[in-house]
């Protein structure tokens, strides 16, 4: 009979591939002569419900997540889990919503988002340089990113050439920027999530932003970053734009969108991030459960 964890998606498989290295690294963190006390490698259990869990939670339960070394250090030191939120005005809303839903005693949800920014706006603000300056030497346990609402336009590439939206030159340049941005977050040992955009009210805006959103989602898949697809969460039964949707349980119509037909209402931001908040909590709980070491941690290399 096949084991219950055989059917995993691509992200989980890649994360599981580093299981042995993560465990060995933690096991030898307190070697003779080090200033840190000896620590045990995490004990990894195979849960019966593996197939129902998100890939990073599966990997965490099986000791296969590289960012866990940062998160384990945070948990052993008794510090709140640091959740850094990056993005444009959508990022602002995502930050607020996660701050409401993640317990403040256990999570520190930090706002790094800034309206009117994006990966096509480097002449105004270089996202990579700005983010590196914002973070500094701070550790990040989890990074949540939401860009794209301002990116449905052409660019001037780094070599001074014009790249029309979603043309090959545009795709090559933006993909390189995304690579470097995700790499920056991972150098801080963050577990990275990408929050996609919902449908827009106006047809052309929906087509343009939707196309950019799809490209960003495909790039995140290539980089093995979990993507939160918000479109089905706030679309009607036909998959179309909806200002109101019935609340679960009561069925009461709930206003989810802002008046501009682009952004969310405050209830809407809570709506699209509820699953992500649960997913983050599950990831942290899975990491905490497999870590049986004493309440002290080796310093995490930057």
C-alpha positions in Angstrom: 0.0 0.0 0.0 1.4 3.4 -0.9 2.5 5.6 2.0 0.2 8.5 2.7 2.8 11.1 1.8 3.7 9.8 -1.7 1.4 12.2 -3.6 3.0 15.6 -3.1 3.1 18.6 -5.4 6.3 20.1 -6.9 6.9 22.5 -4.0 6.7 19.8 -1.4 9.1 17.5 -3.3 11.7 20.2 -3.6 11.4 21.2 0.1 11.6 17.6 1.2 14.8 17.2 -0.7 16.7 19.1 1.9 15.3 17.2 4.9 18.5 15.4 5.7 20.7 18.5 5.5 18.4 20.5 7.8 18.3 17.8 10.4 22.0 17.2 10.3 22.7 21.0 10.5 20.7 21.3 13.6 22.0 18.1 15.1 25.6 19.4 15.0 24.8 23.0 16.0 26.1 22.4 19.5 29.4 20.7 18.7 32.2 20.7 21.2 33.8 24.1 21.6 30.7 26.0 20.5 29.1 28.5 22.9 25.6 27.1 22.3 24.4 24.2 24.3 23.9 20.9 22.5 20.6 20.6 20.7 18.8 17.6 19.2 17.8 17.3 15.6 14.1 17.7 15.1 12.1 14.5 15.3 10.0 14.2 12.1 6.7 12.4 12.1 4.6 11.4 9.1 1.0 12.6 9.8 -1.9 10.6 8.6 -3.5 13.8 7.0 -0.4 14.7 4.9 -2.3 14.8 1.6 -4.7 17.4 2.9 -2.1 19.9 4.0 -0.4 22.7 2.0 3.1 21.7 0.7 5.1 23.8 3.0 3.2 22.4 6.0 3.9 18.9 4.7 7.6 19.7 4.4 7.7 21.3 7.8 6.2 18.2 9.4 8.7 16.0 7.6 11.7 18.4 8.4 12.1 19.4 4.8 11.8 23.2 4.9 15.0 25.2 4.6 13.5 28.4 6.2 12.7 26.3 9.3 16.2 27.0 10.7 15.3 30.6 11.1 11.8 29.9 12.4 13.1 27.2 14.8 15.6 29.8 16.2 12.7 32.3 16.8 10.6 29.7 18.5 13.4 28.4 20.8 14.2 32.0 21.8 10.5 32.6 22.7 10.2 35.5 20.3 7.0 36.3 18.3 7.1 34.9 14.8 8.0 37.8 12.5 5.7 38.1 9.5 6.9 40.8 7.0 4.4 42.0 4.4 5.6 43.6 1.2 3.7 45.0 -1.7 1.7 48.0 -3.0 -1.7 49.3 -1.6 -2.9 45.7 -1.8 0.0 44.8 0.5 -1.2 47.4 2.9 -4.6 45.7 3.1 -3.0 42.2 3.4 -0.8 43.5 6.3 -3.8 44.9 8.1 -5.9 41.8 7.7 -3.1 39.4 8.8 -2.4 41.6 11.8 -6.1 41.2 12.8 -6.1 37.4 12.4 -2.7 36.3 13.7 -2.5 36.4 17.5 -0.3 39.3 18.6 1.2 37.4 21.5 2.7 34.9 19.0 3.1 36.9 15.8 4.7 40.3 14.9 3.2 41.3 11.6 5.4 44.1 10.2 4.3 46.5 7.3 6.9 47.0 4.6 4.4 47.6 1.8 4.1 51.0 0.1 1.3 52.2 -2.2 1.9 53.2 -5.9 4.9 50.8 -6.2 5.6 47.7 -8.3 8.1 45.8 -10.4 7.4 48.1 -13.4 8.1 51.3 -11.4 11.8 51.1 -10.8 12.5 54.6 -12.2 10.3 55.8 -9.3 11.4 53.2 -6.6 13.7 50.2 -7.0 11.8 47.6 -5.0 14.9 45.4 -4.5 17.1 48.2 -3.2 14.2 49.7 -1.1 13.4 46.3 0.5 17.0 45.6 1.3 17.3 49.0 3.1 14.0 48.3 4.9 15.0 44.9 6.2 18.6 45.8 7.0 20.0 42.9 9.1 16.6 42.0 10.6 15.6 38.3 10.6 12.4 37.4 8.9 10.5 34.2 9.6 7.7 34.6 7.0 7.4 37.0 4.1 4.1 37.8 2.4 4.1 39.6 -0.9 1.4 41.2 -3.0 2.2 43.3 -6.1 0.7 43.8 -9.5 -2.1 46.3 -9.2 0.2 49.0 -10.6 2.2 46.9 -13.0 -0.1 46.7 -16.1 2.1 48.9 -18.2 5.3 48.9 -20.3 8.7 49.5 -18.9 12.1 51.0 -19.8 14.5 48.1 -19.2 17.8 48.4 -17.3 19.6 48.9 -20.7 17.3 51.8 -21.7 15.1 49.9 -24.1 11.3 50.0 -24.1 9.5 46.8 -23.2 5.7 46.7 -23.9 3.6 45.0 -21.3 4.0 41.3 -21.3 6.3 41.4 -24.4 9.4 39.2 -24.3 11.7 42.1 -23.2 9.2 43.0 -20.4 8.9 39.3 -19.3 12.7 38.9 -19.2 13.3 42.0 -17.2 10.4 41.5 -14.7 11.3 37.9 -14.2 14.9 38.9 -13.3 13.6 41.4 -10.8 11.3 38.8 -9.3 14.2 36.4 -9.0 16.3 38.9 -7.2 13.5 40.0 -4.9 12.6 36.5 -3.8 16.3 35.7 -3.5 16.7 38.7 -1.1 13.9 37.5 1.1 15.3 34.0 1.1 18.7 35.2 2.1 16.9 36.4 5.3 15.7 32.8 5.7 12.1 33.7 5.1 9.3 31.4 4.1 7.8 33.3 1.2 4.1 33.5 0.2 2.7 35.4 -2.8 -0.9 36.8 -2.6 -2.4 37.2 -6.1 -5.0 39.7 -7.2 -8.8 39.2 -7.6 -10.9 40.1 -10.6 -11.4 43.8 -11.3 -14.8 45.4 -12.1 -13.9 47.2 -15.4 -13.3 44.7 -18.2 -10.1 46.1 -19.7 -8.6 46.6 -16.2 -9.5 43.1 -15.4 -7.9 41.8 -18.6 -4.7 43.8 -18.1 -4.1 43.3 -14.4 -5.3 39.7 -14.7 -2.7 39.0 -17.4 0.1 40.5 -15.2 -1.3 38.6 -12.2 -1.1 35.3 -14.1 2.5 36.0 -15.2 3.5 36.7 -11.6 1.8 33.6 -10.4 3.7 31.5 -13.1 7.0 33.0 -12.0 6.3 32.3 -8.4 5.5 28.7 -9.3 8.9 28.5 -11.1 10.5 29.8 -7.9 8.6 27.4 -5.7 6.8 30.2 -3.9 3.3 29.2 -2.7 0.7 31.4 -4.4 -2.6 32.4 -2.8 -5.1 32.6 -5.7 -7.7 35.1 -4.5 -9.8 35.1 -7.7 -12.1 32.2 -6.7 -12.4 33.5 -3.1 -14.2 36.7 -4.1 -15.8 35.8 -7.4 -19.5 34.9 -7.9 -20.8 31.4 -8.8 -20.0 32.1 -12.5 -16.4 33.2 -11.6 -17.1 36.8 -12.3 -16.4 40.0 -10.3 -18.7 40.5 -7.3 -19.0 43.5 -4.9 -21.0 41.4 -2.4 -20.9 37.7 -1.5 -22.9 35.8 1.1 -21.1 35.4 4.4 -20.4 31.7 5.3 -22.9 30.5 7.8 -25.3 33.4 7.9 -25.6 34.0 4.1 -25.7 37.7 4.8 -24.5 39.8 1.8 -21.1 41.2 2.7 -19.4 44.1 0.9 -16.0 42.8 -0.2 -14.8 45.4 -2.7 -13.9 49.1 -2.5 -15.8 51.7 -4.5 -13.0 51.9 -7.2 -13.7 48.3 -8.3 -10.0 47.5 -7.8 -9.2 47.3 -4.1 -10.9 45.3 -1.4 -13.0 46.6 1.5 -11.6 45.9 5.0 -13.9 42.9 5.2 -12.7 41.9 1.8 -9.0 41.9 2.9 -10.0 39.7 5.9 -11.9 37.4 3.5 -9.0 36.8 1.1 -6.4 36.3 3.8 -8.3 34.1 6.2 -6.9 30.9 4.6 -3.4 32.4 4.5 -3.6 33.2 8.2 -4.6 29.6 8.9 -1.8 28.3 6.6 0.8 30.4 8.3 -0.4 29.3 11.7 -0.3 25.6 10.6 3.2 26.0 9.2 4.4 27.5 12.5 2.6 24.8 14.5 4.1 22.1 12.3 7.6 23.5 12.9 7.0 23.8 16.6 5.7 20.2 16.9 8.8 18.6 15.3 11.3 20.7 17.3 12.1 18.9 20.6 15.2 20.8 21.5 15.7 22.9 24.7 14.6 26.5 24.8 17.9 27.9 23.4 19.0 28.1 19.8 22.2 28.4 17.8 22.6 31.7 16.0 21.3 31.6 12.4 23.9 32.6 9.8 22.8 35.5 7.6 
